[in-house]
Amino acid sequence: MPLWQALIMGLVQGATEFLPVSSSGHLAVFPWLFGWDDLQSDPDLERAFSVALHLGTFVGAAGYFRADVVRLSKAGLVAVAKRKAETEDERMALLLALSAVPAAVLGASLDALLEGEFVGEAMIGVLLIVFGLLLWIADRKMGEREMRSWRTRDALSMGMAQAMALFPGVSRSGATITAGRFLGLNRDAATRLSFLMSLPVIGGAGLYEGVRLLRDGGLPAGFAPAFAVGMGAAGVTGFAAVWGLLRFVRHRSFAPFVVYRILAGALVIAVAGARA
């Protein structure tokens, strides 16, 4: 894989992972649109590269939320040791862990299916449009709930929405923000929770795939530089995307992302139809 392709894919991943536009959909569509087939002959390597890019964005987001990650991690360990949550941080840490369960269970259940091309390009276009419209409907609700009002029901509901992001075109952040807005959370709370919820899921998936890759012999010769470039680009742009979206939602709606999803979805469907 040429380094410039790895760089572009890393930039795309980092820019789209935390924006509600579906990073997995973009990672699937970009090589298809431009004929980049360096990894398509090896599905395991292609999947490993995708997870490596996600790990890059994990580092970027964890860097942005580093104080929250340290504080909540300590609180979570204390709550587990006491077998109960007594402080707000302890309660939040346990709820974030609970929200990761649906994606972990569904990911493990569909592991074999996820290795195949279970969603074609045209369906990715459809999912971009459908979940974009759902985001638009949810964002019209005048929800004013703050993060401190987050409860077990909310964590499970948003966790189920996050699990839907296993299908390219849905968007992890888009699905969780949509669920949060439907639950009455304000834009800032829904967005922050979406980002914090993503960290254990992305980190867990990266650890799983890393162990699997090492078990299968590690990276083939010559691919390490491309992986490093892609991860680095994803980390930098992921950090920027988190910072930018949190500033954006303080004053504006998600309407621009809805419009982008509809236009991008329509383009993907049109190209898929022309190539059929």
QUIUR-V122149 format. One record per pair of residues at least 6 apart in sequence whose ideal C-beta (glycine too) atoms are under 8 Angstrom apart, sorted by sequence separation. I is the first residue (numbers start at 1). J is the second residue. D is the distance in Angstrom with one decimal. If there is no record, write none. Layout:
i: <I | I>
j: <J | J>
d: <D | D>
This chain:
i: <16 | 17 | 30 | 31 | 39 | 40 | 79 | 85 | 164 | 165 | 181 | 213 | 16 | 39 | 62 | 79 | 107 | 165 | 31 | 82 | 85 | 119 | 185 | 219 | 31 | 85 | 165 | 180 | 181 | 13 | 16 | 39 | 162 | 165 | 177 | 180 | 12 | 79 | 164 | 165 | 180 | 75 | 78 | 79 | 13 | 162 | 177 | 180 | 12 | 13 | 75 | 76 | 79 | 161 | 162 | 176 | 177 | 180 | 12 | 75 | 79 | 161 | 72 | 75 | 76 | 161 | 176 | 177 | 9 | 12 | 71 | 75 | 76 | 158 | 161 | 173 | 176 | 160 | 72 | 73 | 76 | 9 | 72 | 76 | 158 | 173 | 176 | 8 | 9 | 157 | 158 | 172 | 173 | 176 | 27 | 72 | 158 | 173 | 24 | 27 | 154 | 157 | 172 | 154 | 172 | 5 | 23 | 154 | 5 | 23 | 150 | 158 | 162 | 2 | 149 | 158 | 162 | 1 | 17 | 143 | 1 | 131 | 143 | 145 | 147 | 159 | 14 | 18 | 131 | 135 | 138 | 139 | 145 | 146 | 150 | 158 | 162 | 9 | 13 | 17 | 127 | 131 | 138 | 141 | 143 | 144 | 145 | 146 | 13 | 127 | 128 | 138 | 141 | 143 | 145 | 14 | 127 | 132 | 135 | 139 | 143 | 144 | 147 | 10 | 13 | 14 | 18 | 126 | 127 | 131 | 135 | 138 | 141 | 143 | 146 | 150 | 9 | 13 | 17 | 124 | 125 | 131 | 134 | 138 | 145 | 124 | 147 | 10 | 14 | 123 | 135 | 147 | 131 | 143 | 195 | 1 | 119 | 139 | 118 | 119 | 119 | 195 | 114 | 98 | 102 | 191 | 192 | 92 | 95 | 191 | 95 | 99 | 103 | 107 | 110 | 95 | 98 | 99 | 102 | 106 | 92 | 98 | 101 | 102 | 105 | 188 | 191 | 95 | 96 | 99 | 100 | 103 | 107 | 88 | 95 | 99 | 102 | 103 | 106 | 98 | 102 | 188 | 100 | 103 | 187 | 188 | 99 | 103 | 187 | 187 | 187 | 47 | 44 | 43 | 43 | 177 | 174 | 174 | 32 | 28 | 29 | 28 | 29 | 28 | 169 | 100 | 104 | 99 | 103 | 107 | 25 | 96 | 100 | 104 | 96 | 100 | 22 | 25 | 25 | 96 | 97 | 96 | 100 | 22 | 22 | 21 | 22 | 139 | 20 | 139 | 139 | 136 | 135 | 136 | 139 | 135 | 136 | 135 | 72 | 132 | 133 | 132 | 135 | 68 | 132 | 132 | 133 | 65 | 69 | 131 | 132 | 64 | 65 | 129 | 128 | 129 | 132 | 61 | 65 | 128 | 128 | 129 | 61 | 62 | 128 | 129 | 61 | 127 | 125 | 126 | 28 | 58 | 125 | 128 | 24 | 27 | 58 | 61 | 62 | 124 | 125 | 125 | 22 | 24 | 25 | 125 | 126 | 24 | 25 | 58 | 124 | 125 | 24 | 25 | 57 | 58 | 22 | 24 | 25 | 122 | 22 | 55 | 121 | 122 | 125 | 22 | 23 | 54 | 55 | 58 | 22 | 23 | 21 | 121 | 122 | 20 | 54 | 55 | 121 | 122 | 22 | 54 | 120 | 20 | 21 | 19 | 20 | 51 | 52 | 17 | 18 | 51 | 55 | 17 | 20 | 20 | 51 | 51 | 48 | 47 | 48 | 44 | 48 | 44 | 59 | 63 | 45 | 56 | 60 | 45 | 52 | 56 | 60 | 64 | 18 | 55 | 56 | 59 | 60 | 63 | 18 | 49 | 53 | 56 | 57 | 60 | 61 | 65 | 45 | 49 | 52 | 53 | 56 | 57 | 60 | 61 | 64 | 52 | 55 | 56 | 59 | 60 | 64 | 18 | 54 | 57 | 58 | 60 | 17 | 49 | 53 | 57 | 60 | 61 | 56 | 60 | 13 | 17 | 6 | 10 | 14 | 6 | 10 | 13 | 14 | 18 | 5 | 6 | 9 | 10 | 13 | 14 | 17 | 1 | 3 | 7 | 10 | 11 | 14 | 15 | 19 | 3 | 6 | 7 | 10 | 11 | 14 | 15 | 18 | 2 | 6 | 9 | 10 | 13 | 14 | 17 | 18 | 1 | 13 | 14 | 15 | 16 | 3 | 7 | 11 | 14 | 15 | 19 | 6 | 10 | 14 | 18 | 20 | 21 | 20 | 19 | 33 | 21 | 22 | 29 | 21 | 20 | 21>
j: <22 | 23 | 36 | 37 | 45 | 46 | 85 | 91 | 170 | 171 | 187 | 219 | 23 | 46 | 69 | 86 | 114 | 172 | 39 | 90 | 93 | 127 | 193 | 227 | 40 | 94 | 174 | 189 | 190 | 23 | 26 | 49 | 172 | 175 | 187 | 190 | 23 | 90 | 175 | 176 | 191 | 87 | 90 | 91 | 26 | 175 | 190 | 193 | 26 | 27 | 89 | 90 | 93 | 175 | 176 | 190 | 191 | 194 | 27 | 90 | 94 | 176 | 89 | 92 | 93 | 178 | 193 | 194 | 27 | 30 | 89 | 93 | 94 | 176 | 179 | 191 | 194 | 179 | 92 | 93 | 96 | 30 | 93 | 97 | 179 | 194 | 197 | 30 | 31 | 179 | 180 | 194 | 195 | 198 | 50 | 96 | 183 | 198 | 50 | 53 | 180 | 183 | 198 | 183 | 201 | 36 | 54 | 185 | 38 | 57 | 185 | 193 | 197 | 38 | 185 | 194 | 198 | 38 | 54 | 180 | 39 | 169 | 181 | 183 | 185 | 197 | 53 | 57 | 170 | 174 | 177 | 178 | 184 | 185 | 189 | 197 | 201 | 49 | 53 | 57 | 167 | 171 | 178 | 181 | 183 | 184 | 185 | 186 | 54 | 168 | 169 | 179 | 182 | 184 | 186 | 56 | 169 | 174 | 177 | 181 | 185 | 186 | 189 | 53 | 56 | 57 | 61 | 169 | 170 | 174 | 178 | 181 | 184 | 186 | 189 | 193 | 53 | 57 | 61 | 168 | 169 | 175 | 178 | 182 | 189 | 169 | 192 | 56 | 60 | 169 | 181 | 193 | 178 | 190 | 242 | 49 | 167 | 187 | 167 | 168 | 169 | 246 | 166 | 152 | 156 | 245 | 246 | 147 | 150 | 246 | 151 | 155 | 159 | 163 | 166 | 152 | 155 | 156 | 159 | 163 | 150 | 156 | 159 | 160 | 163 | 246 | 249 | 154 | 155 | 158 | 159 | 162 | 166 | 148 | 155 | 159 | 162 | 163 | 166 | 159 | 163 | 249 | 162 | 165 | 249 | 250 | 162 | 166 | 250 | 253 | 254 | 115 | 115 | 115 | 116 | 254 | 257 | 261 | 121 | 119 | 121 | 121 | 124 | 124 | 265 | 197 | 201 | 197 | 201 | 205 | 124 | 196 | 200 | 204 | 197 | 201 | 124 | 127 | 128 | 199 | 200 | 200 | 204 | 127 | 128 | 128 | 131 | 253 | 135 | 254 | 255 | 254 | 254 | 255 | 258 | 257 | 258 | 258 | 196 | 257 | 258 | 258 | 261 | 196 | 260 | 261 | 262 | 195 | 199 | 261 | 262 | 195 | 196 | 261 | 261 | 262 | 265 | 195 | 199 | 262 | 264 | 265 | 198 | 199 | 265 | 266 | 199 | 265 | 264 | 265 | 168 | 198 | 265 | 268 | 165 | 168 | 199 | 202 | 203 | 265 | 266 | 267 | 165 | 167 | 168 | 268 | 269 | 168 | 169 | 202 | 268 | 269 | 169 | 170 | 202 | 203 | 168 | 170 | 171 | 268 | 169 | 202 | 268 | 269 | 272 | 170 | 171 | 202 | 203 | 206 | 171 | 172 | 171 | 271 | 272 | 171 | 205 | 206 | 272 | 273 | 174 | 206 | 272 | 173 | 174 | 173 | 174 | 205 | 206 | 172 | 173 | 206 | 210 | 173 | 177 | 178 | 209 | 210 | 209 | 209 | 213 | 213 | 219 | 216 | 231 | 235 | 219 | 230 | 234 | 220 | 227 | 231 | 235 | 239 | 194 | 231 | 232 | 235 | 236 | 239 | 195 | 226 | 230 | 233 | 234 | 237 | 238 | 242 | 223 | 227 | 230 | 231 | 234 | 235 | 238 | 239 | 242 | 231 | 234 | 235 | 238 | 239 | 243 | 198 | 234 | 237 | 238 | 240 | 198 | 230 | 234 | 238 | 241 | 242 | 238 | 242 | 230 | 234 | 225 | 229 | 233 | 226 | 230 | 233 | 234 | 238 | 226 | 227 | 230 | 231 | 234 | 235 | 238 | 223 | 225 | 229 | 232 | 233 | 236 | 237 | 241 | 226 | 229 | 230 | 233 | 234 | 237 | 238 | 241 | 226 | 230 | 233 | 234 | 237 | 238 | 241 | 242 | 226 | 238 | 239 | 240 | 241 | 229 | 233 | 237 | 240 | 241 | 245 | 233 | 237 | 241 | 245 | 254 | 257 | 257 | 257 | 271 | 260 | 261 | 268 | 261 | 261 | 264>
d: <6.6 | 4.1 | 7.2 | 6.9 | 5.5 | 6.2 | 4.6 | 4.2 | 4.9 | 6.1 | 7.3 | 7.0 | 4.1 | 3.9 | 5.6 | 7.6 | 7.1 | 3.6 | 7.5 | 8.0 | 7.6 | 7.4 | 7.1 | 6.5 | 6.9 | 5.3 | 7.9 | 6.9 | 5.4 | 5.3 | 4.8 | 5.7 | 5.8 | 5.4 | 8.0 | 3.1 | 7.5 | 3.9 | 5.0 | 8.0 | 7.9 | 6.6 | 6.1 | 7.7 | 7.5 | 6.1 | 4.8 | 6.0 | 5.2 | 6.1 | 3.7 | 7.0 | 6.1 | 4.2 | 5.0 | 7.5 | 5.9 | 6.6 | 6.8 | 4.5 | 5.5 | 5.3 | 6.0 | 7.4 | 3.3 | 6.6 | 7.1 | 5.0 | 6.6 | 5.9 | 6.0 | 4.6 | 6.4 | 4.9 | 3.7 | 7.7 | 4.0 | 7.7 | 6.2 | 7.2 | 7.9 | 6.7 | 4.5 | 6.5 | 4.6 | 4.9 | 5.8 | 7.5 | 7.9 | 5.5 | 5.8 | 7.6 | 7.2 | 7.7 | 5.7 | 6.8 | 7.4 | 6.9 | 7.4 | 7.1 | 7.5 | 6.3 | 5.8 | 5.3 | 7.6 | 5.6 | 7.6 | 7.7 | 7.0 | 7.6 | 7.7 | 6.8 | 6.0 | 7.6 | 7.8 | 7.6 | 7.4 | 4.2 | 6.9 | 7.9 | 6.4 | 7.2 | 5.7 | 7.3 | 7.8 | 7.2 | 7.7 | 7.0 | 5.3 | 5.6 | 7.8 | 7.8 | 4.7 | 7.8 | 7.7 | 6.4 | 6.5 | 7.7 | 4.0 | 4.2 | 6.5 | 6.3 | 4.5 | 5.7 | 7.2 | 7.3 | 4.7 | 6.8 | 7.0 | 7.3 | 4.9 | 7.7 | 6.7 | 3.9 | 6.4 | 6.6 | 3.1 | 7.6 | 6.8 | 5.4 | 5.3 | 5.2 | 4.6 | 5.8 | 6.9 | 5.3 | 6.6 | 7.2 | 5.4 | 5.7 | 4.8 | 3.8 | 6.8 | 5.6 | 5.5 | 6.5 | 6.4 | 6.1 | 8.0 | 5.1 | 7.1 | 6.6 | 5.3 | 4.7 | 6.4 | 3.9 | 6.3 | 6.3 | 6.4 | 6.9 | 7.7 | 6.3 | 7.1 | 7.6 | 5.8 | 7.7 | 5.6 | 7.5 | 7.8 | 5.3 | 6.8 | 8.0 | 6.5 | 6.8 | 7.1 | 6.1 | 6.9 | 7.6 | 6.0 | 6.1 | 7.6 | 4.3 | 6.6 | 7.6 | 6.6 | 6.7 | 4.9 | 7.1 | 4.2 | 4.4 | 7.1 | 6.7 | 6.2 | 4.8 | 7.7 | 7.0 | 5.2 | 7.8 | 7.3 | 5.8 | 6.6 | 5.1 | 6.1 | 6.5 | 4.2 | 3.8 | 6.8 | 4.3 | 6.2 | 6.8 | 4.3 | 5.8 | 7.8 | 7.5 | 4.1 | 6.2 | 6.9 | 7.1 | 7.6 | 7.5 | 7.5 | 6.8 | 7.7 | 6.1 | 7.8 | 7.2 | 7.5 | 7.8 | 5.6 | 7.7 | 6.3 | 7.1 | 6.2 | 6.1 | 7.6 | 7.0 | 7.2 | 4.9 | 4.9 | 6.9 | 4.8 | 5.8 | 4.4 | 6.4 | 6.1 | 5.1 | 7.8 | 7.0 | 6.0 | 8.0 | 6.6 | 6.6 | 7.0 | 7.5 | 6.2 | 7.6 | 7.7 | 5.5 | 5.9 | 4.7 | 7.4 | 7.3 | 5.6 | 6.9 | 7.7 | 6.9 | 4.3 | 5.6 | 7.7 | 7.3 | 7.1 | 4.8 | 7.6 | 6.7 | 7.8 | 3.1 | 7.5 | 6.8 | 6.9 | 7.2 | 5.4 | 8.0 | 6.5 | 6.4 | 4.7 | 5.3 | 7.0 | 5.9 | 7.3 | 7.6 | 5.6 | 3.8 | 6.8 | 6.0 | 3.4 | 7.0 | 6.3 | 7.5 | 7.6 | 6.7 | 4.8 | 7.9 | 4.2 | 6.9 | 7.0 | 7.6 | 6.5 | 7.9 | 7.9 | 7.8 | 6.9 | 7.5 | 7.7 | 7.9 | 4.4 | 3.5 | 6.8 | 4.1 | 4.0 | 4.3 | 5.9 | 3.8 | 7.5 | 7.6 | 6.9 | 5.5 | 6.6 | 7.9 | 7.3 | 7.1 | 5.2 | 7.1 | 5.8 | 5.4 | 6.6 | 6.1 | 7.4 | 5.2 | 7.8 | 6.3 | 3.8 | 7.5 | 5.9 | 7.5 | 4.0 | 5.2 | 6.7 | 4.1 | 4.6 | 7.1 | 6.6 | 6.3 | 7.2 | 5.0 | 6.8 | 6.6 | 3.2 | 6.1 | 7.8 | 7.3 | 5.3 | 5.5 | 8.0 | 7.2 | 5.6 | 7.6 | 4.0 | 7.6 | 5.9 | 7.0 | 5.0 | 7.9 | 7.5 | 6.8 | 7.7 | 7.6 | 7.8 | 6.7 | 7.0 | 6.9 | 5.0 | 3.7 | 4.2 | 5.4 | 8.0 | 6.2 | 6.6 | 4.6 | 6.6 | 5.7 | 6.2 | 7.7 | 5.3 | 7.1 | 4.9 | 7.2 | 5.7 | 7.7 | 7.2 | 6.5 | 6.3 | 6.5 | 3.1 | 6.6 | 3.1 | 7.1 | 4.7 | 5.3 | 7.9 | 4.2 | 7.5 | 3.8 | 6.3 | 7.5 | 7.5 | 7.9 | 7.7 | 7.8 | 7.8 | 6.8 | 4.6 | 3.4 | 7.8 | 5.3 | 6.5 | 7.0 | 7.4 | 7.4 | 7.9 | 6.5 | 6.2 | 3.9 | 3.8 | 7.8 | 4.0 | 6.3 | 7.6 | 7.2 | 5.5 | 6.6 | 4.5 | 6.7 | 5.7 | 6.7 | 6.2 | 5.3 | 6.7 | 4.9 | 6.5 | 4.9 | 5.6 | 5.9 | 4.6 | 7.0 | 2.9 | 7.5 | 2.9 | 8.0 | 4.4 | 7.6 | 4.1 | 7.9 | 4.3 | 7.7 | 4.0 | 6.9 | 5.1 | 4.3 | 7.6 | 7.9 | 7.8 | 7.7 | 5.2 | 5.3 | 5.3 | 7.4 | 5.6 | 6.0 | 7.7 | 7.3 | 6.3 | 6.1 | 6.3 | 5.9 | 5.0 | 6.4 | 6.8 | 6.0 | 7.7 | 5.8 | 5.9 | 7.8 | 7.3>
